[in-house]
Amino acid sequence: MMLLFLIKGRYLRYLLLFFLIPMFLYVVNILLASSFGKENSFKILSSIGIWFSSPLIFTYIFIHDVMSEIFGSKNNNTLFSNSHISKNSIIISTISFGLILCVASISFSYFMTFSFTGKSISLINFFYLIISVLPLALIFSSVAVVLGIYENKNIGLLFVVSLSCSFIQLLGNLKFDSLTHYSSNLFLSFIYNSFAFVSPRFEYSFTPVALIFLISILFVYAVTRFSLKLIRHRNER
């Protein structure tokens, strides 16, 4: 409820971002690139990149906004930073709500690209997609927490968008035959599981995803502790 109260003046902003981010990524990374004679497989694989990039960007923006509003250097004495609600609870609840928005953004991004390309995936593969994006969302959320506390100009968003566009282009230029399962490398295996469901040779493995989930949760824990120290140090000055 606290978060809904905090963003009540920004509902339109987030609603517009929710719809416009995947559309912008599609136009810039797929429609423009396709005009240069790209193959149809480029559209399909690039669409997967949008399923990843759009929710990550949207989640990053939301969490950065909330952290900046509550704990940012210009808002250090806001109502919530001095309330009886623990700062740890505020950070965790913000990340949790951000993950809910992330899942919603994945769904919209998928149905948007499906309406344009006509290519769909099964329900189980859609589940694989969600559990592949969420660990990355946790990591991006942690970065947004720290940057939201430390810098209010949201310079990190430029890096996030650039990284996302690069990822979409990278996927778009892969070949189906190159989707090989690198079981000997944790991160390569995770990447394979993240988007290889478009390959007819796809075999999903939960082990790398579970390990990445564990790493991302530990990362969130470490960032949360670090953020609390930042806030405490700022309040002591």
C-alpha positions as CSV (number, residue, x, y, z in Angstrom):
1,M,0.0,0.0,0.0
2,M,2.9,2.4,0.8
3,L,4.3,2.0,-2.7
4,L,0.9,2.5,-4.3
5,F,0.6,5.7,-2.3
6,L,4.0,6.8,-3.3
7,I,3.6,6.4,-7.0
8,K,-0.1,7.5,-7.2
9,G,0.9,10.7,-9.0
10,R,2.9,8.6,-11.5
11,Y,0.4,6.0,-12.6
12,L,0.2,7.5,-16.1
13,R,4.0,7.6,-16.4
14,Y,4.4,4.0,-15.6
15,L,1.4,2.9,-17.7
16,L,2.9,4.7,-20.7
17,L,6.4,3.2,-20.0
18,F,4.8,-0.2,-19.7
19,F,3.5,0.0,-23.3
20,L,6.0,2.2,-24.9
21,I,9.3,0.5,-23.9
22,P,8.7,-2.8,-25.8
23,M,7.3,-0.8,-28.7
24,F,10.3,1.4,-28.8
25,L,12.7,-1.6,-28.6
26,Y,10.7,-3.3,-31.4
27,V,10.8,-0.3,-33.7
28,V,14.5,0.5,-33.2
29,N,15.9,-3.0,-33.0
30,I,13.7,-5.0,-35.4
31,L,11.8,-2.8,-37.8
32,L,14.7,-0.6,-38.6
33,A,17.1,-3.5,-38.8
34,S,14.8,-5.5,-40.9
35,S,14.6,-2.7,-43.5
36,F,18.3,-3.5,-44.3
37,G,17.3,-7.0,-45.5
38,K,17.5,-9.0,-42.4
39,E,16.3,-12.6,-42.4
40,N,13.0,-13.7,-40.8
41,S,14.9,-15.5,-38.1
42,F,16.3,-12.1,-37.0
43,K,12.8,-11.0,-36.1
44,I,12.1,-14.1,-34.1
45,L,15.4,-14.1,-32.1
46,S,15.3,-10.4,-31.6
47,S,11.8,-10.7,-30.2
48,I,13.2,-12.9,-27.5
49,G,15.7,-10.1,-26.7
50,I,12.7,-7.8,-26.2
51,W,11.0,-10.3,-23.9
52,F,14.2,-10.0,-21.7
53,S,15.1,-6.3,-22.2
54,S,11.7,-4.6,-21.8
55,P,10.9,-6.0,-18.4
56,L,14.4,-5.4,-17.2
57,I,14.3,-1.7,-18.3
58,F,10.9,-1.1,-16.9
59,T,11.7,-2.8,-13.5
60,Y,14.9,-0.8,-13.3
61,I,13.1,2.5,-13.9
62,F,10.4,1.8,-11.3
63,I,12.8,0.7,-8.5
64,H,15.2,3.6,-9.2
65,D,12.3,6.0,-9.0
66,V,11.0,4.7,-5.7
67,M,14.5,4.5,-4.1
68,S,15.3,8.0,-5.3
69,E,12.0,9.3,-4.0
70,I,12.4,7.7,-0.5
71,F,16.2,7.7,0.1
72,G,17.7,9.9,-2.6
73,S,20.1,12.6,-1.6
74,K,17.5,15.3,-2.4
75,N,14.8,13.5,-0.4
76,N,16.7,12.3,2.5
77,N,14.2,13.6,5.0
78,T,11.0,12.3,3.4
79,L,8.1,10.8,5.4
80,F,9.1,7.2,4.7
81,S,12.8,7.5,5.5
82,N,11.8,8.7,9.0
83,S,8.8,6.5,9.6
84,H,8.4,3.4,11.9
85,I,8.6,1.2,8.8
86,S,12.1,-0.4,8.6
87,K,14.3,0.6,5.7
88,N,15.0,-3.1,5.0
89,S,11.3,-3.7,4.6
90,I,11.0,-0.8,2.2
91,I,13.8,-2.1,0.0
92,I,12.5,-5.7,0.0
93,S,8.9,-4.7,-0.7
94,T,10.0,-2.4,-3.5
95,I,12.0,-5.1,-5.2
96,S,9.2,-7.6,-4.7
97,F,6.6,-5.3,-6.3
98,G,9.1,-4.6,-9.1
99,L,9.3,-8.3,-9.8
100,I,5.5,-8.5,-10.1
101,L,5.7,-5.6,-12.7
102,C,8.5,-7.5,-14.4
103,V,6.3,-10.6,-15.0
104,A,3.5,-8.3,-16.3
105,S,5.9,-6.6,-18.6
106,I,7.2,-10.0,-19.9
107,S,3.6,-11.0,-20.7
108,F,2.9,-7.8,-22.6
109,S,6.2,-7.9,-24.5
110,Y,5.5,-11.5,-25.6
111,F,1.9,-10.8,-26.8
112,M,3.1,-7.6,-28.6
113,T,5.8,-9.4,-30.6
114,F,3.4,-12.3,-31.2
115,S,0.9,-9.9,-32.8
116,F,3.6,-8.6,-35.1
117,T,5.5,-11.8,-36.0
118,G,2.8,-14.5,-35.5
119,K,5.3,-16.7,-33.7
120,S,4.3,-18.2,-30.4
121,I,5.8,-20.5,-27.7
122,S,4.1,-23.1,-25.6
123,L,2.9,-22.4,-22.0
124,I,5.8,-24.4,-20.5
125,N,8.3,-22.5,-22.6
126,F,6.7,-19.2,-21.4
127,F,7.2,-20.4,-17.9
128,Y,10.9,-21.1,-18.7
129,L,11.1,-17.6,-20.1
130,I,9.8,-16.1,-16.8
131,I,12.1,-18.0,-14.5
132,S,15.0,-17.1,-16.8
133,V,14.3,-13.3,-16.7
134,L,13.6,-13.1,-12.9
135,P,17.2,-13.7,-11.7
136,L,18.4,-11.0,-14.1
137,A,15.6,-8.7,-12.8
138,L,16.8,-9.3,-9.3
139,I,20.4,-8.2,-10.3
140,F,19.1,-5.1,-12.2
141,S,16.8,-4.3,-9.3
142,S,19.8,-4.3,-6.9
143,V,21.7,-2.0,-9.1
144,A,18.7,0.3,-9.3
145,V,18.5,0.4,-5.5
146,V,22.0,1.6,-5.0
147,L,21.9,4.1,-7.9
148,G,18.5,5.4,-6.7
149,I,20.0,6.2,-3.3
150,Y,23.2,7.7,-4.6
151,E,22.4,9.5,-7.8
152,N,19.1,11.2,-8.8
153,K,19.8,11.9,-12.5
154,N,19.4,8.2,-13.4
155,I,22.5,8.0,-15.6
156,G,22.5,4.3,-15.1
157,L,19.4,4.0,-17.3
158,L,21.5,4.9,-20.3
159,F,23.7,2.0,-19.7
160,V,20.8,-0.4,-19.1
161,V,19.1,0.7,-22.4
162,S,22.4,0.4,-24.3
163,L,23.0,-3.0,-22.9
164,S,19.5,-4.2,-23.7
165,C,19.7,-3.0,-27.3
166,S,23.0,-4.7,-27.7
167,F,21.6,-7.9,-26.3
168,I,18.6,-7.7,-28.8
169,Q,21.0,-7.2,-31.7
170,L,23.2,-10.1,-30.5
171,L,20.3,-12.5,-30.3
172,G,19.0,-11.4,-33.7
173,N,22.2,-12.3,-35.4
174,L,22.5,-15.8,-33.9
175,K,21.7,-18.8,-35.9
176,F,19.3,-21.6,-34.8
177,D,22.0,-24.2,-35.4
178,S,24.4,-22.3,-33.1
179,L,22.2,-22.9,-30.0
180,T,24.3,-25.5,-28.3
181,H,24.0,-26.5,-24.7
182,Y,27.3,-25.6,-22.9
183,S,26.7,-27.7,-19.8
184,S,30.3,-27.3,-18.6
185,N,29.9,-23.5,-18.1
186,L,27.3,-22.2,-15.7
187,F,26.7,-18.8,-17.4
188,L,26.8,-20.2,-20.9
189,S,24.4,-22.9,-19.8
190,F,22.1,-20.3,-18.3
191,I,22.2,-18.2,-21.5
192,Y,21.3,-21.3,-23.5
193,N,18.3,-22.1,-21.2
194,S,17.2,-18.5,-21.4
195,F,16.4,-18.4,-25.1
196,A,17.1,-21.8,-26.7
197,F,13.5,-22.9,-26.5
198,V,13.1,-21.6,-30.1
199,S,15.4,-24.4,-31.2
200,P,14.0,-27.8,-32.0
201,R,16.9,-29.4,-30.2
202,F,16.0,-27.6,-27.0
203,E,16.6,-29.4,-23.7
204,Y,15.9,-27.4,-20.6
205,S,18.1,-27.8,-17.5
206,F,17.0,-26.3,-14.1
207,T,20.4,-26.6,-12.6
208,P,22.0,-23.4,-14.1
209,V,18.8,-21.4,-13.5
210,A,18.7,-22.5,-9.9
211,L,22.3,-21.5,-9.4
212,I,21.8,-18.2,-11.0
213,F,18.7,-17.6,-8.9
214,L,20.8,-18.4,-5.8
215,I,23.6,-16.0,-6.9
216,S,21.0,-13.2,-7.6
217,I,19.3,-13.7,-4.2
218,L,22.7,-13.5,-2.5
219,F,23.5,-10.4,-4.6
220,V,20.2,-8.8,-3.5
221,Y,21.0,-9.6,0.1
222,A,24.5,-8.0,-0.1
223,V,23.2,-5.0,-1.9
224,T,20.4,-4.5,0.7
225,R,22.9,-4.6,3.5
226,F,25.2,-2.2,1.6
227,S,22.3,0.2,0.9
228,L,21.3,0.2,4.6
229,K,24.8,1.2,5.5
230,L,24.8,4.0,2.9
231,I,21.5,5.3,4.3
232,R,22.7,5.1,7.9
233,H,26.0,6.8,7.0
234,R,24.1,9.6,5.3
235,N,21.7,10.1,8.2
236,E,24.7,10.4,10.6
237,R,26.2,13.3,8.7
